Amino acid sequence: MRVAENLNAALHGLLDDDPTAYMIGEDILDPYGGAFKVTKGLSTRFPGRVIGTPISEGALTGVAAGLALTGNTAVAEIMFGDFVALAFDQLCNFASKSVSMYGRRLPLRMVVRCPTGGGRGYGPTHSQSLQKHFVGMPGLSLYEMSPFHDNRAVLGAMLERGEPCVFFEDKVLYTRQMDQVDPLFTVRREGGLAVVDLRGPDARPDCVIIAPGGMAHRALAAMRSLLVEQEISGRLLVPSRLYPLDADALLPFLGEVVLVAEESTAGGTWGSEVAHLLHARLWGRLRGPVRLVHSRASVIPTAAHLENEVLVGESTIHHAVREALRG
């Protein structure tokens, strides 16, 4: 099953199981079924609970928050995650605060889906990874889609938290197969954490890479080239929930050299938050500071060869690992 098909099935399951659940967004109705076809079939099967909206991210996010505030379950789709910036006020000043500002905790079952990231040639305003702008907001949880996490379980985990969640879905994953990895590697799940290791006898990896789901295959490609060309072994950790991060869940799988790879530009990032949490727990064990790998500080070009120069790729991670191991 492809990742988009898995997510589509998860949304069908949610609306089937929960009669209070609504899906809301732009161009999500059949026969179009959303820009990436993730909502295909939903409006045909649940015509009263799948709502197409005008082009207003702030409005549709506000409506979703209002539905959740009145006891419903709401899933809102932002057609391109870049435009979640237009919904920032609704998320920051309404939805996230509504959980706790009325004198008692008021659960809000709300998910805002954001197709995000580059690699598709969509240019400067349709290719960004804006996760870092939402880290640290009280009452707001951040998740990222992964080929190693079943989306039905992830949706369930988000809604069980009873607070607004933003779900970042890297667009390059939609056409990838679930759980597909090179035969060199094996995948296991520890709660919300996917652990990807070399097959064969257990061995301490030379380096550990922590990356969100959209970076996973680039990290795995770098791990493969490091192994084949340099005999450097690696381990990849892919958390489903980015914030608040369960740093303690990472600890049993970490070694002396740790990198965090993410597609955003540097400065106030999720990776910085991960490094801060790990430094506090591992400073005496680490060979050096946690290394951070980012895309270049640039707008994202449309032309493929220029886009590749800006975004984090296999070679970026490969080089960063070698630099970290040199100390």
Secondary structure, 3 states (H helix, E strand, C coil): CEHHHHHHHHHHHHHHHCCCEEEEECCCCCCCCCCCCCCCCHHHHCCCCEEECCCCHHHHHHHHHHHHHCCCEEEEECCCHHHHHHHHHHHHHHHHHHCCCCCCCCCCEEEEEEEECCCCCCCCCCCCCCHHHHCCCCCCEEEECCCCCCHHHHHHHHHHCCCCEEEEEEHHHCCCECCCCCCCEEEEEECCEEEEEECCCCCCCCEEEECCHHHHHHHHHHHHHHHHHHCCCEEEEEECEEECCCHHHHHHHCCCCEEEEEEEECCCCHHHHHHHHHHHHHCCCCCCCCEEEEECCCCCCCCHHHHHHHCCCHHHHHHHHHHHHHC
